[in-house]
Amino acid sequence: MDECRLASATQRVSLDLMWCRYRAAVAAVALVVMLSLGAGCTRRSDGGPSPDQVRVEVANVGLDNDSGAHYVLLEDLVRRRALQILIGDEEARTIMLEMHGIKPDRPLTHDLLRDVIEQTGNRVDRVVITAVHNQIYYADIYLDHAGLRLDSRPSDAIALAMGMGAPIFVANGLFQPATTFQHEAPASKNLPATITAQDIVVQDLSPSLARYFGVEAQSGVLVAEVSGLAARAGLMRGDIVTAVDKHPVHSASDFVIALVGFRDPYVSFSVTRGQQMRTVTIERDKAGHTGH
């Protein structure tokens, strides 16, 4: 692959770990204050979801063809109506990990918020995607014991609901027919899906990329950028990772799920480089850093 094509696949840059932890700490403190004082909360007296709110499930997390941004796809329980909401890379990763039941070594923001909610004697009763204004969606989180309704971004509310086993609802007027959306995560026309983990940016092998490298599509993921411990261990830009610790990798999602779920201090990657197969063993970042 020439430099221009390869460079175009590296636009996903991981957030700084300290910034993520700062955000999590601020969010937790803010929630404690709200639960204690009622600030930013609305008392509710309803007995549950209204008739125009429909229960949904998370059907998919993918990449939008037009914008190149990630989305979460919500579908009603009979798969007739759906709602697709654009979300950030970090939020997409969080929801994806919840979908697959993978817990990272260190708690993410929604894990911390869940612990705060539970340790204050509350539980999430439900979350509701309520409205959209100027292409921005709004959601409410309902706490049962406190009788409070919290304003939230949909992505945060969805991740929290999944982590606590709470139902998710969507206002009836927001739906579109489910046939409007694809169930498989589509690759962007110009930017295949990318994920950053342990300072490694990987992207799905589209059919054109697979032909270029002389491999089968979905036979691994392409290393679009690498730095830090992985680069020092010998992983290179242009490598194709086919397995993580003998777990086959067919997509960027497979890669990050395998890596986040792996807890040993060293992890081995099976790599195709040119016509050769090799193994690269990397010492995991002691901070447990996984990009977003």
N, C-alpha and C positions, 0 to 999 in steps of 0.2 A: 504494500500500500504506500502511495506517495505521501509526503509530509502533510500536504494540505488536507487530504482526505482523512488522515489519521488525526490531525489536529482538530478537525471539526467534530470529532467524537469525544473530545475531552472537556466539554463545556460544563460538566457537572463537577463542581468543586466542593469538597466536604467542609462542613462548618467546623470552626475551631472548638475543640473539646471544652475549653474553659468557658466559652460563651454558652454552650449547651447547658453546662452545669449551673452557670449563673441564671439562665432563664428558668431552669427547673427550680432552683432555690427561691427565686422571686415569686414564681407561680405558687409554690407551696405556702410561702408566708402570706401572700395575698389571700389564698383560700382560707387559711386559718383565721385571718382577720375578718373575712366575710362571714364565716360560720359563727364567729364569736359575736360580731356586732351587727350582722345583717347587712353590712355595706355591700352594695352592688347586687343584692338579692331581692327577690320579690316573694312575699308570703303567698302561698297558694291554698285554696280551699277545695279544689276539684278532686274528684274521686278517681281520676285516671285519664287516659287519653280520650279526646273528644271523638265523636263519630266521623269527623272528616280527617282524622289522622290514621294512616295505614301503616301497619307493621312491615318492616323490611329487613333484609339481610344484606350483608356485604357480599356481593357477587364476584368482584374483581378489583384489582388495582392495576392500572396500566398507564400507557403513555398516549396522550392525545395527538392525533396525526397533525392537526393544524398548528397548535401552539407549542408543541414539544414539551408541555407541562404534564405532570402526573395527574391522574384522576382516581377517584374512588367511585365505583359503580354500585348503587343500591337497587335492589329489586324486591318487589312485593313477594309474598310467600308462594304465589301461584305463577310467578315469572311472566306476568302479563304487562306490567308497568315497571318503569325504571327511572332512576335519576342519576345523572352523572355530574359530579362536582369536581372542579379542578382544585388540587391541593399541592402543597409544597413537597419537595423531595424528602425532607425529614419526616413529615407526616405520612407520606406514602410508605416509607420504610417501616415506621411504627405500626401502621395498620397491617402491612404485609406480615410482619413478625407475629402479630396477634392471630392473623388468619391461620398461620402454620403452627401456632402453639409454641413458638421459640421465645425463650427468655434470655436476654443478654446478661453478661456477667454483672453489670451495674445497672441500677434502675433508670429507666427513661423518665421523661417528664410525667407522662400519664401514670406510670407506676408510682411515682412519688405522690401525685395527687390522689390516687386511689388509697394509698396508705394513710394519708392525712384524713381523708373522708372517713375511712373505717375506724381510725383511732379516735375520732371525735364522736363515735357512736352513730354514724350515719351510713346509709347505703344509697347508691344511685337507683332510683325507681325506674327511670326511663330517660331517654333523650329524644328530642323531637327536632327535626329539620323544619323550621316554621315558615320561612319566607325567603324571597330573593329580591334585592334592590340593586340596580345598576350592576348586575351580574355578580353580586356578592351575596352568598347564602348566609343565613342566620340560623342558629340552633339554641335550644334551651336544654339545660340539664336539671332534672327534677330529683331532689333529695327527699327520701321518704320520711325519716324520723324528724328532720329539721323542718319539713314542710316548706322548703325553699325552692325557688326556681332561679337558676344561674344562667346568664347570657354567655354564650360560648361560640367559638368557631366550630363549624361542623366537623372538621377533621379531628380536633381535640375531643369533642363530645363522642364521636364514633369510637376512637381508640379507647377512651375511658369506659364506654359501655361494653366494648368487647372484652376488656380486661376484667370487668366486674360481672360479666354475664347478664347485663341489663338489656332490655329490649330497645330497639331503635324504631322510631316512627317518622313518617314523612307526611306533611300536609298534602291532602289529596290533590290540590290544584297545581302542585309542582311536578307531577309525573309526566313522562313521555312514554310512548309504547316501547316495550323492552326490545323489540326488533330493531330499534334505531341504533342500538349499540352492539359492538362485538364483545364476545365473552373472553376471547384471548387478548392478551396485552399487545396492541399493535405497535409496530415500529414506526417512528416518524419518517416522513418522506426524506428528510435530510439528516435526522439525528436518531439513530437506533437507541433503544432504551439503555441507559447507563446507570450504574450503581457504584458508589465509592465505599470501600471497606478496607481498613488497615492500610490506608495510603495507597490503595490499588484501585484504579478506575477501570471497570470492565464494562463491555457492551455486548449485547446479543450478536450472534453471527447471522446477519441477514443473508439471504441467498446470494446476493452479489458479493458480499465479503467472503462467504464460504468458497465461492468459485475462485476468487482472487487468491486465497490461501491454499486452494486445492484440497479442501476438506468438505465434509458433509455439513449442511446447515444444521444448527442446533446440536452439533457434536462437541461444543464447548463454548467458552466466552473469550473474546479478544481483550487483551490487556491494552487499553488505550493510553494509560499514563501510570507511572509507578514512581514512588519516592520512599524515603525513610528506610525502615528495616527491610522491607521487601526488596527495594532496589539494591541495598547492600548485600542481601543474600543471593542476588543474581537473577531475580525476575526482571524481564526486559519488556519494554514497549514492543508490541507486535507478537508477543507470545500468545498462545492459545491454551487456556487452562481447561483441561478435560475432567479433572477430578480434584476434590479437596479431601485429603486423608482417605482416599479410596472411595469417597462418595461421588458418584457421577454428577457432572455439572453440564446441563443442557441450556441454561439461560442465566441471565444476570441475577434473577431471583434465586435460583438454585445456589449460586455462588455465595450470596450474602447469607442465606439461611444456613448453609453448611458451615460457613466461617463463624457466624455469631453463636451457633450451637456447639462449637468446638471449644473445649475448655483447657486442653493441655497447653503447656507453655510454648510448645513448638507445633507447627502445622506444616504438612507436606502438600505441595501442589504437583499434580501430574501435568506436564506442559509439553505441547508440541511447538518446536521452534524449527522452522524450515521443514525438512523431512525427518528430523530427529525427535525422538521422545526422550524426555529427561524429567528428573524429579528435583524440585527446588524446595528446600526446607527453610522455613522462616520462623524466627522467634517472634511470638506475639508481643504487641505493645503492652507493656506492663500496666499501662493506664486503662487497658481494655477498650481503646479507642476504635470505634467503628464509624465510618463516615456516613453522611446523610445526603 
